[in-house]
Amino acid sequence: MIAKQFIEVFLASLRGLFRGRVPFAALLLGAPLGFTLLFGTIYAQNVVNDIPLAVYDEDQTSMSRKLIQAYDDADRFTVVTYVTSEEEMRAKLMDGQALVALEIPKGFSKEVHLGDGADALLIVNSANNMFGNAAISASQEIARTFSVGVALQLLEAGGILPQAALAGAYPVRLGVRITGNPANGYASFMLSGLMLNGLQIGVMVTLAPLLITELLRRRYDRRYPSWLLAAAGALPYALVAFAGYLISLWCVIHIFAVPMRGSWLDAAALGGAFLVFVSGVLLLFSACVPSRELALQAPMVYIMPGLLYSGLSWPVFDMNGVAAAFGKLLPMTYAGDALRDILLSGTAPELAMNCAVMLCGGLACLLLASAIFHWRRLRGLRRAEEAAA
C-alpha cells in the first residue's frame, strides 16, 4: 500500500515538473546551466589584463623610457595616455580614463647610475579591488625584473663577470610552484561555486512551495502519510536537479576548461548530498510559512548569503565567530570549497565529513518538515471535516 502511494505521488509530482508554459524542470536544469554559461563567459579571460595606465614621466631619459616600456610590454597593462603634470595624472584617474598611473620623478636616471637608489610611484585606483590587486602584483614583478636588469648592467660595466654580477644583483632567488590553479584563473577559482549557487536557486524557486501548496489545496486525503507526501513529492525535483548539476559540471569542465583532477564519483556524491541538504531546508521553510509567496521569499534570506559565508571567496578561518557560525548552517559551506578541491587538487580532504554533515542536516530538516507539515495538515483536514459536517 505504501509503495503504491509513494509511486502515485512520485509520478504526479514528476508530471507536474513538465507542465506549464515554463516547466519547473526547465528551471531546475536551466538555472545551474545558465549560471555556468553566464559567469563562464565573464571569466573567459581568466585573468585581468590590459589595465589602462597613465604615465607621468618627469625624467624623460632612456632609463625612464625603458621602465615605461617594461610596463607597456606586460600583458597586465596598456599605456593609454601620457600626462604632463600631477594634476592631469590625478584627473585621468578620477574620470576613469586610467585605473593606474606611473609617476617617474626628475633625476630618476641619475640616481640609478649613482647607485643611490631611485623612486618611482605607482598610483592605483582600487575602487574595484580586482584591478587593484592585479596591478600591484604585476607591478612588483615588473619592478623586480627591471631592477635586476639595471643592477646587472651596472655591475658588468664595473668589470664584474656576468655570473658574479647576477649573484650580486640577485643574491636570493625564490622559486615558486603554484599547484591547483597555476594560472591563477578566475574561472577555475569561482565557476564551480557559482554553478552550485545557480543550482540551489533553481531548487528554491521550484521546490519551496511544495508543502504549502498541499496544505492549501489538499489534493490527498488522510490515507496518504504526510512524510510520504513530502518525500515522494520532493524526489522528482531532486533527481531533475541532480541531472542539471551533472550537465552543468560537464560544461564547467569541457566548455570552460576547468580541470577535473579528481573523480566524477566524488563530485556526484558531493552534489547529491548538497541537494539533500538544500531540499530538506527548503521543505522546512515550506512547511512553516502561511503562503506560497512567502515560501519563495523567506528562503532567500537563507540561500542568498551562501556565496559570501561559504568560504568560496573569503576563507572561513579568517571570518569572525558570528560569520563562521552562520556559515556552518549553509549547504554552500560544505560543497563549494570541496567541489573546487575535487576539480583542481584531485581530492577534497573533508569530502566524507562534509557529505555526512549535509546528509544528516538534510534528513533532519526533512523529518522536522514532515512533522510540522503533518500537524498543520491534520488540523486543516479536521477543520474541513467540521465545516462539512
C-alpha positions as CSV (number, residue, x, y, z in Angstrom):
1,M,0.0,0.0,0.0
2,I,2.7,2.5,1.0
3,A,4.8,1.6,-2.1
4,K,1.8,2.2,-4.4
5,Q,1.0,5.5,-2.7
6,F,4.7,6.5,-3.0
7,I,4.8,5.7,-6.7
8,E,1.5,7.6,-7.3
9,V,2.7,10.8,-5.5
10,F,6.1,10.5,-7.2
11,L,4.6,10.2,-10.7
12,A,2.1,13.0,-10.0
13,S,5.0,15.3,-8.8
14,L,7.1,14.2,-11.8
15,R,4.3,15.1,-14.3
16,G,3.9,18.4,-12.6
17,L,7.6,19.2,-13.3
18,F,6.9,19.2,-17.0
19,R,3.7,21.1,-17.2
20,G,3.1,24.8,-17.7
21,R,4.4,27.4,-20.1
22,V,7.7,27.4,-18.3
23,P,8.0,23.9,-16.8
24,F,9.8,23.6,-13.4
25,A,12.1,21.0,-15.0
26,A,13.4,23.7,-17.3
27,L,14.2,25.9,-14.3
28,L,15.9,23.1,-12.4
29,L,18.1,22.2,-15.5
30,G,18.5,25.8,-16.7
31,A,19.4,27.7,-13.5
32,P,22.8,26.0,-12.9
33,L,23.5,25.8,-16.6
34,G,22.6,29.4,-17.0
35,F,24.9,30.5,-14.2
36,T,27.7,28.4,-15.6
37,L,27.4,29.8,-19.1
38,L,26.8,33.4,-17.9
39,F,29.7,33.6,-15.5
40,G,31.9,31.3,-17.5
41,T,31.7,33.8,-20.4
42,I,32.6,36.6,-18.0
43,Y,35.6,34.7,-16.6
44,A,36.7,33.5,-20.1
45,Q,39.8,35.7,-19.9
46,N,40.7,34.0,-16.6
47,V,43.0,36.9,-15.5
48,V,42.7,40.7,-15.6
49,N,44.8,42.1,-18.4
50,D,45.1,45.4,-20.3
51,I,44.6,47.6,-17.2
52,P,44.7,51.2,-18.6
53,L,47.8,53.0,-17.4
54,A,48.6,56.7,-17.4
55,V,52.3,57.8,-17.4
56,Y,53.8,60.9,-16.0
57,D,57.5,60.9,-16.9
58,E,59.3,63.9,-15.4
59,D,62.7,62.4,-16.1
60,Q,62.4,61.9,-19.9
61,T,65.6,59.8,-20.2
62,S,66.3,56.5,-21.8
63,M,66.2,54.8,-18.4
64,S,62.7,56.1,-17.7
65,R,61.6,55.1,-21.1
66,K,62.9,51.6,-20.5
67,L,60.8,51.4,-17.4
68,I,57.7,52.6,-19.2
69,Q,58.3,50.1,-22.0
70,A,58.5,47.3,-19.4
71,Y,55.0,48.2,-18.2
72,D,53.7,48.5,-21.7
73,D,55.2,45.2,-22.7
74,A,53.5,43.4,-19.8
75,D,50.1,41.8,-20.6
76,R,48.6,43.3,-17.4
77,F,49.0,47.0,-18.5
78,T,48.2,49.1,-21.5
79,V,49.6,52.6,-21.7
80,V,46.6,54.8,-22.7
81,T,47.9,58.3,-22.1
82,Y,51.0,60.4,-21.2
83,V,50.4,63.4,-19.0
84,T,52.5,66.4,-18.3
85,S,51.5,67.3,-14.7
86,E,50.5,65.6,-11.5
87,E,47.1,67.3,-11.6
88,E,46.4,65.9,-15.1
89,M,47.5,62.5,-13.9
90,R,45.1,62.5,-11.0
91,A,42.3,63.8,-13.2
92,K,42.8,60.9,-15.6
93,L,42.4,58.5,-12.6
94,M,39.3,60.3,-11.3
95,D,37.5,60.3,-14.6
96,G,38.2,56.6,-15.2
97,Q,40.4,57.1,-18.3
98,A,43.1,55.3,-16.4
99,L,43.0,52.9,-13.5
100,V,46.7,53.0,-12.7
101,A,49.2,55.8,-13.0
102,L,53.0,55.6,-13.1
103,E,55.0,58.7,-12.0
104,I,58.7,58.8,-12.7
105,P,60.4,61.8,-10.9
106,K,63.0,64.0,-12.3
107,G,66.5,62.7,-11.6
108,F,65.4,59.1,-11.8
109,S,68.1,58.0,-14.2
110,K,70.9,60.0,-12.5
111,E,70.1,58.4,-9.1
112,V,70.1,54.9,-10.6
113,H,73.5,55.4,-12.2
114,L,75.0,56.9,-9.0
115,G,73.8,53.8,-7.1
116,D,71.8,55.8,-4.7
117,G,68.5,54.0,-5.5
118,A,65.7,55.7,-7.3
119,D,62.0,56.0,-6.5
120,A,59.0,55.7,-8.9
121,L,55.4,56.0,-7.8
122,L,52.5,53.7,-8.8
123,I,49.0,55.2,-8.1
124,V,46.2,52.6,-8.2
125,N,42.5,53.3,-8.3
126,S,41.4,50.3,-6.3
127,A,37.7,51.1,-6.2
128,N,37.4,47.7,-7.9
129,N,39.7,45.5,-5.8
130,M,40.2,43.1,-8.7
131,F,42.1,45.7,-10.7
132,G,44.0,46.9,-7.7
133,N,45.3,43.5,-6.6
134,A,46.3,42.6,-10.2
135,A,48.0,45.9,-10.8
136,I,50.0,45.8,-7.6
137,S,51.1,42.2,-8.0
138,A,52.2,42.7,-11.7
139,S,53.9,46.0,-10.9
140,Q,56.0,44.4,-8.2
141,E,57.2,41.7,-10.6
142,I,58.0,44.3,-13.3
143,A,59.9,46.5,-10.8
144,R,61.9,43.5,-9.6
145,T,62.8,42.3,-13.1
146,F,63.7,45.9,-14.2
147,S,65.9,46.5,-11.0
148,V,67.8,43.2,-11.5
149,G,68.4,44.1,-15.2
150,V,69.7,47.6,-14.3
151,A,71.9,46.2,-11.5
152,L,73.4,43.6,-13.9
153,Q,74.3,46.4,-16.4
154,L,76.0,48.5,-13.7
155,L,78.0,45.6,-12.2
156,E,79.1,44.4,-15.6
157,A,80.1,47.9,-16.5
158,G,82.4,47.9,-13.5
159,G,84.3,44.8,-14.8
160,I,82.4,42.1,-12.9
161,L,81.8,38.8,-14.8
162,P,78.1,38.2,-15.8
163,Q,77.7,35.2,-13.5
164,A,79.1,37.1,-10.5
165,A,77.1,40.1,-11.4
166,L,73.9,38.1,-11.4
167,A,74.7,36.7,-8.0
168,G,75.4,40.2,-6.7
169,A,72.4,41.8,-8.2
170,Y,70.0,38.9,-7.3
171,P,71.5,37.1,-4.3
172,V,68.3,35.4,-3.2
173,R,66.3,33.7,-5.9
174,L,62.9,32.5,-4.7
175,G,61.4,29.6,-6.7
176,V,57.6,29.5,-6.8
177,R,55.5,26.5,-7.7
178,I,51.7,27.0,-7.8
179,T,49.5,23.9,-7.5
180,G,45.8,23.6,-8.1
181,N,45.3,26.7,-10.2
182,P,48.7,27.6,-11.7
183,A,47.4,30.3,-14.0
184,N,45.5,32.0,-11.0
185,G,42.4,31.9,-13.3
186,Y,39.1,33.2,-12.0
187,A,37.1,30.6,-13.9
188,S,38.9,27.8,-12.1
189,F,38.6,29.7,-8.8
190,M,34.9,30.7,-8.9
191,L,32.9,29.0,-11.6
192,S,32.1,25.7,-9.9
193,G,30.8,27.6,-6.8
194,L,28.7,29.9,-8.9
195,M,27.2,26.9,-10.7
196,L,26.3,25.4,-7.3
197,N,24.7,28.7,-6.3
198,G,22.6,28.6,-9.5
199,L,21.6,25.0,-8.7
200,Q,20.3,25.9,-5.2
201,I,18.4,29.0,-6.6
202,G,16.8,26.7,-9.2
203,V,15.7,24.3,-6.4
204,M,14.5,27.1,-4.3
205,V,12.3,28.6,-7.0
206,T,10.7,25.3,-7.8
207,L,10.6,23.1,-4.7
208,A,9.9,25.7,-2.0
209,P,6.1,26.0,-2.5
210,L,5.6,22.2,-2.5
211,L,4.3,21.5,1.0
212,I,2.4,24.8,1.5
213,T,0.6,24.1,-1.8
214,E,-0.6,20.8,-0.5
215,L,-1.7,22.4,2.8
216,L,-3.8,25.0,0.8
217,R,-5.2,22.7,-1.9
218,R,-5.5,19.3,-0.1
219,R,-5.0,17.0,-3.0
220,Y,-4.5,13.9,-0.9
221,D,-6.7,12.6,2.0
222,R,-5.8,11.0,5.3
223,R,-4.8,7.7,3.8
224,Y,-1.6,9.3,2.5
225,P,1.0,9.7,5.2
226,S,2.5,13.2,5.5
227,W,6.1,12.0,5.4
228,L,5.3,10.2,2.1
229,L,3.8,13.3,0.5
230,A,7.0,15.2,1.5
231,A,9.5,12.6,0.4
232,A,7.8,11.3,-2.8
233,G,6.8,14.9,-3.8
234,A,10.3,16.2,-3.5
235,L,12.2,13.3,-5.0
236,P,11.5,14.1,-8.7
237,Y,12.7,17.7,-8.1
238,A,16.0,16.4,-6.6
239,L,16.5,13.9,-9.4
240,V,16.0,16.5,-12.2
241,A,18.2,19.0,-10.2
242,F,20.9,16.3,-10.0
243,A,20.8,15.9,-13.7
244,G,21.1,19.6,-14.1
245,Y,24.1,19.5,-11.7
246,L,25.9,16.9,-13.8
247,I,25.2,18.7,-17.1
248,S,26.4,22.0,-15.7
249,L,29.5,20.4,-14.2
250,W,30.3,18.8,-17.6
251,C,30.1,22.3,-19.1
252,V,32.4,23.8,-16.5
253,I,35.0,21.2,-17.4
254,H,34.6,20.8,-21.1
255,I,33.5,24.2,-22.3
256,F,35.3,26.5,-19.9
257,A,38.4,24.3,-19.4
258,V,38.3,24.0,-15.6
259,P,40.4,20.9,-14.9
260,M,38.9,17.8,-13.4
261,R,41.7,16.2,-11.5
262,G,39.5,14.2,-9.1
263,S,36.8,11.6,-9.5
264,W,33.4,12.2,-11.1
265,L,32.1,9.8,-8.4
266,D,33.3,12.1,-5.7
267,A,31.8,15.1,-7.4
268,A,28.5,13.2,-7.9
269,A,28.4,12.2,-4.2
270,L,29.0,15.7,-3.1
271,G,26.3,17.1,-5.5
272,G,23.8,14.5,-4.2
273,A,24.5,15.3,-0.6
274,F,24.2,19.1,-1.4
275,L,20.8,18.6,-2.9
276,V,19.6,16.6,0.1
277,F,20.6,19.4,2.4
278,V,19.1,22.2,0.2
279,S,15.9,20.3,-0.4
280,G,15.5,19.5,3.3
281,V,15.9,23.1,4.3
282,L,13.5,24.4,1.6
283,L,10.9,21.8,2.7
284,L,11.2,23.0,6.2
285,F,10.5,26.6,5.1
286,S,7.6,25.3,3.0
287,A,6.1,23.5,6.0
288,C,6.3,26.6,8.2
289,V,5.1,29.5,6.0
290,P,1.5,30.6,5.6
291,S,1.5,31.3,1.8
292,R,3.1,30.2,-1.4
293,E,4.6,33.7,-1.9
294,L,6.3,33.6,1.5
295,A,7.6,30.1,0.7
296,L,9.6,31.7,-2.2
297,Q,10.6,34.8,-0.3
298,A,11.6,33.5,3.1
299,P,14.3,31.1,1.9
300,M,16.1,33.8,0.0
301,V,17.3,35.3,3.4
302,Y,18.9,31.9,4.0
303,I,20.1,30.9,0.5
304,M,21.4,34.2,-1.0
305,P,24.2,34.8,1.5
306,G,25.7,31.4,0.7
307,L,28.4,32.7,-1.6
308,L,29.6,35.2,1.0
309,Y,29.7,33.0,4.1
310,S,30.6,29.7,2.4
311,G,34.4,30.3,2.3
312,L,34.3,30.2,-1.5
313,S,35.6,33.8,-2.0
314,W,36.8,34.6,1.6
315,P,38.4,31.9,3.7
316,V,36.3,30.7,6.7
317,F,39.4,30.6,9.0
318,D,39.6,34.4,8.7
319,M,36.0,35.2,9.4
320,N,34.8,36.3,12.8
321,G,32.9,33.9,15.1
322,V,29.4,35.0,14.2
323,A,30.1,34.8,10.4
324,A,31.8,31.4,10.7
325,A,28.9,30.1,12.9
326,F,26.3,31.2,10.4
327,G,28.4,29.8,7.5
328,K,28.2,26.3,9.1
329,L,24.4,26.4,8.6
330,L,24.7,26.8,4.9
331,P,24.9,24.0,2.3
332,M,27.4,26.0,0.2
333,T,29.9,25.9,3.1
334,Y,30.2,22.2,2.8
335,A,30.0,21.9,-1.1
336,G,31.7,25.0,-2.6
337,D,35.3,24.5,-1.4
338,A,35.0,20.7,-1.6
339,L,33.9,20.7,-5.2
340,R,36.7,23.2,-6.1
341,D,39.2,20.9,-4.4
342,I,38.0,17.9,-6.3
343,L,38.4,19.7,-9.6
344,L,41.7,21.5,-9.0
345,S,43.5,19.3,-6.5
346,G,42.1,15.9,-7.3
347,T,40.9,15.3,-3.8
348,A,38.9,17.0,-1.0
349,P,40.2,16.1,2.4
350,E,36.9,16.7,4.1
351,L,34.7,15.2,1.5
352,A,33.3,12.3,3.6
353,M,32.7,14.6,6.6
354,N,31.1,17.3,4.5
355,C,28.8,14.8,2.8
356,A,27.8,13.2,6.1
357,V,27.0,16.7,7.6
358,M,24.9,17.6,4.5
359,L,23.1,14.3,4.5
360,C,22.4,14.4,8.3
361,G,21.3,18.1,8.1
362,G,19.1,17.5,5.1
363,L,17.4,14.4,6.6
364,A,16.9,16.2,10.0
365,C,15.3,19.1,8.2
366,L,13.1,16.7,6.2
367,L,11.9,14.9,9.4
368,L,11.1,18.2,11.1
369,A,9.4,19.5,8.0
370,S,7.3,16.3,7.8
371,A,6.3,16.6,11.5
372,I,5.2,20.3,11.1
373,F,3.6,19.5,7.8
374,H,1.7,16.6,9.4
375,W,0.5,18.7,12.3
376,R,-0.7,21.5,10.0
377,R,-2.3,19.1,7.5
378,L,-4.3,17.2,10.2
379,R,-5.5,20.4,11.6
380,G,-6.6,21.6,8.2
381,L,-8.3,18.3,7.4
382,R,-10.1,18.4,10.7
383,R,-11.4,21.9,10.1
384,A,-12.6,21.0,6.7
385,E,-14.4,17.9,8.0
386,E,-16.0,20.0,10.8
387,A,-17.1,22.6,8.3
388,A,-18.6,19.9,6.0
389,A,-20.5,18.4,8.9
